[in-house]
Amino acid sequence: MRHAACAAVWLCLLGSLPFESPLFSLSQFMLKESLMTVPVLLAGSVLALVLTLALVREVRLRRALETLLRRLLEKWRSRRED
């Protein structure tokens, strides 16, 4: 569908299609709409990447804290047994 919009714009620029035609208006709308989706897709992709990195960091932090807590509990238990 985007190719049809590009073709209509080129026809208008070449003079074969008047600028006032509904096809030209539709083609302009479709081109603007397709250009607007790029930032939305880019923002969504960046958000997904940031959330993934935050989740990985959170999991690593949780594992590190679990390891630290396990070591502390082992030391505490070993002192109480002695």
N, C-alpha and C positions, 0 to 999 in steps of 0.2 A: 504494500500500500504506500510505503514511503517513496518507492520509485515512481509511482504515478504522480505523487505530489511534486517531486523533482522535475518530472517531465512537464507538468503543467507550468511550473515556474519558468522553465527554459522556453516553453512556447510563448509565454507572456513576454519574456525578455526579447525573443526574436520577433515579436509583433504578430504572431499567428493567433494569439488568444488575447482578447481584451482584458485589461486589468479589472474591469468591473464584473467579470463573469463569476458565477457562483463556484465554478471549478477552481478558479484562481484563489478565491477566498478560502475554500476548503483546503487547497494545497498549502496556502500560507499558514493556516491553523495547524495542519498536520506537521509542517516543518517546525513551527514553534513548539508544538507539543513534544516532538521527538527530541528537540534540543533541550527541553526542560527535563526530560527523563534522565539525561546523562548526569546532571548533578545529584539527582535523587538516587540513582544507582550507585554513584560514587560515594555519597554519604552513607548509604546503607552498607556498602562494602567496608568502608572504614569503621563504621560502628561494629559490624560483625568481627572485624579483626581486633579491635580494641577490647571487645567483650571476651573474645577467645584468649587474648593475652592476659587479661585480668583474671580469668578463670584459672589459667595455667599457673599464674603467680600465686593465687589463693590456695590452690591445691598443693603447690610446693611449700608454701608457708605452713599450711596445716600439717603436712607430713613432717616438716622440721620441728614444729612444736610438739607433735606426738612423740617424736624420737627423743627430744629433750625431756619431756615429761616421763617417758619410760626410763630414761637414765636416772633421773632424780628419784623416781620411785624405787628403782633397783638399789641405789645407794642407801636410801632411807631404810628399806627392808633389810639390807645386809647389815647395817649398823644395829638395827633392833634385834636381829638374830644373835649377834655377838654378845 
